[in-house]
């Protein structure tokens, strides 16, 4: 009597899909680690304020030019810091979406 395939055996196509999914998962984990370690820099006020953020969404550095520090206009300095931080996070998120989106594009080979 011929032996029938059971749960322990996968057809060739299913096995290939599983290998492809595992490879994509490893690639995504590697890219996520790379992006978490990366830093993005942004400036505001023509370079008066410079900030750095990392891929873990942490503000890691703030540099303020002394000439922009005006005790009578603290609001302007606050606005420059906010603008620079927001710009850095925007750049970080755009790159993360682009990198992860390119990996997700490989899902088109899956039958779902």
N, C-alpha and C positions, 0 to 999 in steps of 0.2 A: 504494500500500500504506500502511495506517495505521501511524503511528509508535507503537511500544509503549514504555511507561514502563521506564526502566532504573534503575540504582542511583542516579543523580543526581537522580531525582525521588521525592518522597515524597507519598503520598496526603495529602489535607487534614487528616484527623484526626491522622496521625502528625506532620505539621508543627506543628500546634497543640500537641500533647503536648511536642514538643521545645522550643517557645517557652516553654511553661509551666515545663518543667524548668529551662531557663536562667534564667527570672525567679526561680524559687524558689532556685536556687543563688546568685544575686546577693543576694537577701534574706537568706539564711542567712549569707553572708559579711559583709554589713553588720551583722547582729545580733551575730555573733561579735566583730566589731571593737568594737561598742558595749559589749558585755559585758566584753571584755578591758580597756577603759578605765575601767569603772565601779568604784567602791569601795563596800564594805559595812563597817559599823561594828557592833561588838557590845561589850557590857559584862558584867562579872561582879562579884560582891561588892557589889551595889547601886551600881555605878558606880566602885568602887575601882580597877578595871582596865578600860581601854578600848583596843580594838585596831581597826585597819583592815586589810582585805585587798582585793586587786584581783581582777579576773576572770582574770588570768594566774596565779592561785593563789600570789600573793606577799604576805607580811606587810609592810605598808608603814608602819605606825605602832603604837607601844605607849605608852600614857599610864598612869602609876601614881600614885595619890594618895599623898602623903607619909605620911598617917596609917596606911596599910596596910603600910608598910615596918617590919617588926619583925625585928631581927636574930636574935631568939630563935625566930622562926617563919617561916623562909624557905620551908618546905614549903607553907604556906598561900598565900603570894604566887605560888609556882610553880603551884599548883593553879588559882588565879584566872586566871593568864595562859593556861594550857592551856584552861580552860573558855571564856574569851572568844574565843580563836583558833578553837576548834572550833565555837563558835556562829556566828562570822562566816563561816567556810567553809561551814557547813551552809546558811546563808541565801543565800550566793552560789550554791551548787550547786542549791538549790531553784529560784531564779529562772532560772538558766541552763537547767535542764530544762524549766521552764514555757515559756520563750520559744522554745526550740528545738522543743519538743513541739508548740507551736501552729503552727509553720511546717511540721513534718512532717505535721500533720493535713491539709495540702493535697495530700499524696501520695495521698489516697483517690481522686482523679480518675484515677490511673494504672491501667492494666489489668494490674497484677501484684501 
